[in-house]
Amino acid sequence: MINKVAAFVAKHAGRERPTTIKILSLILGSFLFFILVPIALGLVGHAVAKYMPIHLPRIVEVSIGLAGISGGLAFLLWSVSTFWRVGRGTPVPMASPVKLVTVGPFKYTRNPIKLGAFLFYFGLGTVWDGLMTGLVMAAIAVILGTLYHKSVEEKELALRFGDEYEHYRKNTSFLIPLPPRKSKPSRQIR
């Protein structure tokens, strides 16, 4: 089933789309990830925080939350603008980049958009309701995002970009930004 989903996405992704379609996909994606997802995550986070509160001064929570929101938005904007400029696409699968993007934030992590969303949701939940809500929102976002990336997106990228993607995957961190690893030269048997 997952392979069929990856194949479906690969079949429809990576095509050159008109600018209007790309803009509409960004608007729809933004509505989903900046409105609907935070509401759902926030409700779950708030429910958990009732039973497992973390007590910090509110000014500390708000400061931590604002740092998360700022860092998250910075990573998201950098990533989306790199997709647009370099890959000529968006993060939305049906208007995704037409070429593999390995520069900008993608040079340091294969999933800078997920990192940005994780930080943004953490910050939003922390500012809105407290540290525990932010932690729960971030944890759920990382778990669900990782499941999607590992089960669908990586397969779809391997189908579309083959060896180029495999090389990139092996040499670039999954989530935490790290300097790119150097490829080991292949040994020749004599």
ZIURTA-V465161 format. One line per field, one symbol per residue. phi: phi as a letter, one per 40 degrees, with the letter a starting at -180 (. if undefined). A space follows every 50 residues. Layout:
phi=???
This chain:
phi=.ccccccccccbcgccbcddcccccccccccccbbcccccccccdccccc cbcbbbddccccccccccccccccccccccccdccccfabccdcbcdcbc cbbgcccbacbccccccdcccdccccccbhdcccccdcccccccccdccc cbccccccccbfcccdccdcbbdcbccbcdcccccccbcb
